[in-house]
Amino acid sequence: MLKQSKVRILFSLCMSVLLAVFFLACSQGSNDTSKTSGFGDARITASVKAKFAKDDLVKARNIDVDTDQGQVSLRGTVTSQVEADRAVQLAQSVDGVRNVRSYLKTEPENTSSTSTGDSLKNEANKTEESLKRTADNAAEKTKDAAITAEVKLKLAKDKNVTASDINVDTNNGEVTLNGTVGSKAEERRAIQLARTVDDVKVVHSNLTVKTTG
């Protein structure tokens, strides 16, 4: 009788150990599966986002991607149904994706902001062109002033020209001589001297010859 009791106790202990080992193995397997699934979901999410970022049609910054056991959910806004369909197509092409659920909302792109941007760009271009013209005009005026000064200096140094009776004006490299001279020879000499100055394009003479009475 005592022997049978010991056998029953030993049998009960063995069964308890076996059950404990079984449940422990099941629990460990469940944890491993959960860890593997979590790792796979993260990889899928990253792959989907990468495909969105490389695509010209899909605006990845406006789409959130969530993955749960291979089930991909897309949330956010797109500018058209075509973009939404393209996002779903890209997500489905990723390895490990079982299904794709789209909760994307279609919101047409705000054209007013684009128009405003174009307007600002045009204004900037106009301003740049205006500044360039102003700079060119200032440079031209500086050059004209230098030409005028050089012509006056040459006239003043020449013994055959009375420089005090001649006015010199320069506009865009064109020199105009106004005033009086004692003779045609003096006029020709003044024109000749003006032409020798650098950057002079042409010389106009409004000089008049003094008459003696």
C-alpha positions as MATLAB code, in Angstrom:
seq = 'MLKQSKVRILFSLCMSVLLAVFFLACSQGSNDTSKTSGFGDARITASVKAKFAKDDLVKARNIDVDTDQGQVSLRGTVTSQVEADRAVQLAQSVDGVRNVRSYLKTEPENTSSTSTGDSLKNEANKTEESLKRTADNAAEKTKDAAITAEVKLKLAKDKNVTASDINVDTNNGEVTLNGTVGSKAEERRAIQLARTVDDVKVVHSNLTVKTTG';
ca = [
       0.000    0.000    0.000;
       2.809    2.373    0.901;
       4.574    1.475   -2.307;
       1.524    2.346   -4.426;
       1.195    5.690   -2.657;
       4.799    6.569   -3.474;
       4.241    5.663   -7.120;
       1.204    7.947   -7.317;
       3.140   10.822   -5.742;
       6.065   10.321   -8.124;
       3.687   10.191  -11.089;
       2.017   13.425   -9.987;
       5.378   15.181   -9.663;
       6.431   14.043  -13.133;
       3.201   15.308  -14.665;
       3.590   18.644  -12.901;
       7.131   19.048  -14.246;
       6.049   18.123  -17.771;
       3.168   20.610  -17.694;
       5.454   23.346  -16.368;
       7.970   22.696  -19.148;
       5.181   22.715  -21.755;
       3.717   26.042  -20.625;
       7.180   27.592  -20.378;
       7.985   26.533  -23.939;
       4.690   27.946  -25.219;
       5.289   31.224  -23.431;
       8.832   31.496  -24.790;
       7.634   30.749  -28.304;
       4.952   33.414  -28.037;
       7.500   36.003  -26.877;
       9.887   35.112  -29.700;
       7.092   35.419  -32.250;
       6.077   38.784  -30.828;
       9.662   40.049  -30.972;
      10.123   38.800  -34.522;
       6.825   40.348  -35.599;
       7.736   43.683  -34.026;
      11.083   43.731  -35.783;
       9.453   42.855  -39.114;
       6.838   45.596  -38.741;
       9.522   48.208  -38.131;
      11.396   47.062  -41.230;
       8.218   47.207  -43.329;
       7.384   50.722  -42.102;
      10.893   51.948  -42.912;
      10.807   50.340  -46.373;
       7.427   51.882  -47.231;
       8.599   55.348  -46.151;
      11.768   54.932  -48.207;
       9.741   54.089  -51.321;
       7.529   57.134  -50.755;
      10.563   59.389  -50.385;
      12.047   58.195  -53.695;
       8.808   58.572  -55.665;
       8.177   61.767  -57.667;
       4.385   61.609  -57.340;
       3.983   60.804  -53.637;
       4.659   63.537  -51.064;
       6.092   61.382  -48.271;
       6.119   64.195  -45.692;
       2.296   64.247  -45.646;
       1.760   60.491  -45.118;
       2.086   58.549  -41.845;
       2.833   54.812  -42.048;
       1.931   52.272  -39.325;
       2.487   48.504  -39.496;
       0.964   45.824  -37.257;
       1.782   42.184  -38.019;
       2.276   42.964  -41.695;
      -0.877   45.101  -41.922;
       0.103   48.559  -43.224;
      -2.081   51.604  -42.499;
      -1.628   54.876  -44.389;
      -2.910   58.142  -42.905;
      -2.507   61.751  -43.950;
      -3.320   63.942  -46.943;
      -2.653   63.698  -50.667;
      -3.377   66.114  -53.496;
      -5.257   63.627  -55.697;
      -6.696   60.126  -55.889;
      -3.890   59.244  -58.263;
      -1.366   60.032  -55.530;
      -3.362   57.964  -53.014;
      -3.464   54.969  -55.368;
       0.251   55.307  -56.020;
       0.983   55.295  -52.272;
      -1.027   52.092  -51.799;
       0.724   50.495  -54.771;
       4.170   51.322  -53.387;
       3.274   49.978  -49.934;
       1.983   46.717  -51.417;
       5.275   46.211  -53.267;
       7.272   45.932  -50.005;
       8.246   42.406  -48.929;
       6.333   41.109  -45.914;
       3.265   43.328  -46.403;
       0.078   41.283  -46.015;
      -2.453   44.048  -46.572;
      -2.614   47.833  -47.015;
      -5.362   49.979  -45.515;
      -5.640   53.526  -46.824;
      -7.138   56.287  -44.693;
      -5.661   58.998  -46.894;
      -7.662   62.193  -47.452;
      -7.597   64.065  -50.738;
      -6.967   67.802  -50.443;
      -6.157   69.690  -53.677;
      -2.932   71.662  -53.510;
      -3.348   75.313  -52.578;
      -2.694   77.124  -55.853;
      -2.813   80.534  -54.192;
       0.459   79.869  -52.384;
       2.053   78.809  -55.667;
       0.725   81.938  -57.346;
       2.056   84.085  -54.514;
       5.446   82.419  -54.806;
       5.558   83.083  -58.553;
       4.543   86.701  -57.981;
       7.298   87.206  -55.420;
       9.800   85.616  -57.779;
       8.755   87.955  -60.600;
       9.034   90.970  -58.318;
      12.497   89.844  -57.245;
      13.564   89.507  -60.887;
      12.218   92.972  -61.699;
      14.046   94.452  -58.725;
      17.262   92.750  -59.773;
      16.930   94.071  -63.327;
      16.195   97.572  -62.034;
      19.240   97.529  -59.776;
      21.375   96.308  -62.652;
      20.138   99.116  -64.905;
      20.797  101.649  -62.150;
      24.314  100.313  -61.678;
      24.944  100.369  -65.434;
      23.663  103.944  -65.682;
      25.832  105.034  -62.773;
      28.870  103.406  -64.355;
      28.085  105.054  -67.706;
      27.698  108.469  -66.085;
      30.997  108.025  -64.281;
      32.664  107.123  -67.574;
      31.049  110.125  -69.309;
      32.313  112.450  -66.576;
      35.827  111.054  -66.987;
      35.662  111.569  -70.769;
      34.473  115.170  -70.350;
      37.299  115.931  -67.937;
      39.894  114.352  -70.248;
      38.662  116.300  -73.303;
      38.728  119.584  -71.371;
      42.265  118.828  -70.205;
      43.470  118.166  -73.759;
      41.833  121.372  -75.014;
      43.415  123.376  -72.188;
      46.898  122.042  -72.965;
      46.698  122.764  -76.687;
      48.090  126.152  -77.792;
      45.886  126.304  -80.876;
      42.593  126.034  -78.975;
      40.961  128.554  -76.641;
      39.498  126.077  -74.131;
      37.714  128.732  -72.077;
      35.304  129.374  -74.952;
      34.362  125.691  -75.469;
      31.853  123.674  -73.419;
      32.123  119.877  -73.410;
      29.193  117.511  -72.783;
      29.333  113.691  -72.882;
      26.422  111.247  -73.019;
      27.024  107.496  -73.416;
      30.429  108.165  -74.946;
      29.171  110.761  -77.422;
      30.961  114.103  -77.002;
      29.314  117.396  -77.967;
      31.344  120.610  -78.283;
      29.496  123.914  -77.820;
      30.826  127.476  -77.873;
      32.917  129.699  -80.125;
      36.278  129.373  -81.827;
      38.446  131.822  -83.715;
      38.575  129.830  -86.934;
      37.587  126.637  -88.727;
      41.094  125.351  -88.104;
      40.578  125.754  -84.362;
      37.255  123.881  -84.611;
      38.895  121.000  -86.479;
      41.683  120.883  -83.891;
      39.182  120.740  -81.009;
      37.304  117.878  -82.686;
      40.571  116.048  -83.348;
      41.657  116.353  -79.709;
      38.286  115.099  -78.430;
      38.480  112.021  -80.665;
      41.832  110.996  -79.172;
      40.289  110.423  -75.722;
      39.641  106.780  -74.768;
      36.020  105.509  -74.893;
      34.836  108.391  -77.100;
      32.423  106.967  -79.691;
      31.704  110.078  -81.726;
      32.228  113.856  -81.544;
      29.472  116.345  -82.419;
      30.472  119.954  -83.029;
      28.133  122.879  -82.433;
      31.034  125.320  -82.445;
      30.623  128.643  -84.209;
      33.405  130.746  -85.656;
      33.741  134.259  -84.252;
      33.243  137.007  -86.755;
      35.243  140.198  -86.562;
      33.386  143.368  -87.403;
];
